[in-house]
Structures are given as structure tokens and as C-alpha cells.
Amino acid sequence: MAVDLELSPKQKRAPGDACCEPVVYPDVERMHAERMSDVAKALSDPIRLQLVDVLRRHAGRVCVCELTPLFDVGQPTVSHHLKVLRRAGIVDSERQGLWAYYYVKPDALEELSAWLKI
């Protein structure tokens, strides 16, 4: 079966002109996209993902000394991962004397989770 195609000559467009119209536009506003990106980046490390899993399943706050034996890395590395998670707004901590007790912030993952369900 033969297909009859009509090809038009290639035309040069002016600098800055779009080559075609976008098929779809983003529904996520830039500010929300940046926030979800920060959360996704923080969760992109396997140890951080496991830390969040342990913290969200634990009933209450967890001391870093309880988390360290769960991983094949030292306490400074676990503390670094917790710091990254804190900066991303996923976990928070309370100090009691020398110890810091960590927990997952209640609504920290809702925005990313809701978007992923779309």
C-alpha cells in the first residue's frame, strides 16, 4: 500500500520563535515544583529513604543512637542524612540534654504524595 506524503520545504524561523506549540503545559506551579524537587532529592538516597521509613513507622521520637545500629555507616553519616532530611523539611528534631530525637513532620510528604497519585 502506497502512502502519498506531501512534504513542505524546511523554513528558517526567527531566533527565539518556538518551533511548535507545546502539547501540554505544567499544572505544577514553579514554587511547588521546587519544593517537591527538594523533597525528592532528599529521598533519593537509600539510607535517607530507610530513615524516613523507620521514623514514620515509629510511635514517637527516635534518638540517633537508636538509628545508627540499623545501618552499615557510622553515627556522623546517619546524622548527616538526618540533617539533609531536616533541611528538606521532612523530619524535625527535639533536643533533650545531649541527645536529639527525630520524627517525621506530619504533612511533610503529602504534597509529593498527592502529586504522584495523579
N, C-alpha and C positions, 0 to 999 in steps of 0.2 A: 504494500500500500504506500503510495507516494504522498508526501506531505508538502504542500506548497507554502513556503515561507517567504514573506516579503521583508527583506532587510533594509533598514534605512541607514544612510551613511552616518558614521560617528560624528557627533558635533562637539566642538570645543565649548566648554562653559566658562563663564567668567569666574575669576578667583573668588572663593567664598560662597559661590552658589552651590546649593545642595544638588547631588546627582539624582535624587529621587525623594519622594515623600516617605517619612517613616511609616512603618506598618502599624506600630502601636507606640504609645507614649508611656513613660513610667507613671505608675499610680503612687509610688512612694516618694514623698517629699524629700528633698536633699538632706534636711536635718535628721529625719527619721532614718534615712538610708545610712548616714554616717554613724548614728547611734547603733543600729543593728550591725553594721560592719565592725564596730569596736567590740561588741559582744561576741560576734562570730570569730573574730581574730583571737580573742582571749580564750575561746573554747576550742581553738584549732589544735592545741597541744593535748596529747592523750592524757598526760598526768593532770592537767587542769580540768579536763572533762571528767576524769575519775574523781578528782577532789570535789567538784560540784555535785557529782552523783552521791558521794558519801555524805556531804553536808546536807543536801536536800532530803536524804532519807533518814538522817539522824534526828532524833527528837530533842532539839535544844542546841546549845552551843558546843563546839568541839575544840579542844585545845590542840595546838600544833604538835604537841608531844604525843597525842593520840593518833595523829595523821601520819607522822613520819614513818612508823613501822610498816605502813601499808604499801610503801613504795621502795624501789631499789635506788633511792637517792638520799642524800643527807638532809638534815634539817634546814640548812641555809637554802638549798634548792627548793624544798617544799615551801619555805617562807617566801622565796622569790615568786613562785607560782601563785601563791595566795595574794601577794602584792599586785600582780598583774590582774587577777580577778577582782580585787578591790578597786583598782583604777578603772576597770571597765564597768563598775557598778553592779557586779553580780553578787559579790559577797561583801560582808561587813564584819567588823570585829568589835569586841569589848575587851578592855584590859581589866584584869583583876590581879593586882600585885605585879609579879614578874611575867605572868602568863597572858597570852592573848587567846581569846575564844572566838572562833569563826562560825558564821552561819550564812546561809543563802538569803539574800534580801527577798522578801515575799513576792514582789511583782517584777523582779529583775529580768526574767526570761519571757514574760508574757508577750511583749511586743514582737520579738523574734519568732516566738512560737506561733502566734496568731498569723503572722505573715507566711510562715512555712506551710500552714494548713490551707492556704488559698489554692 
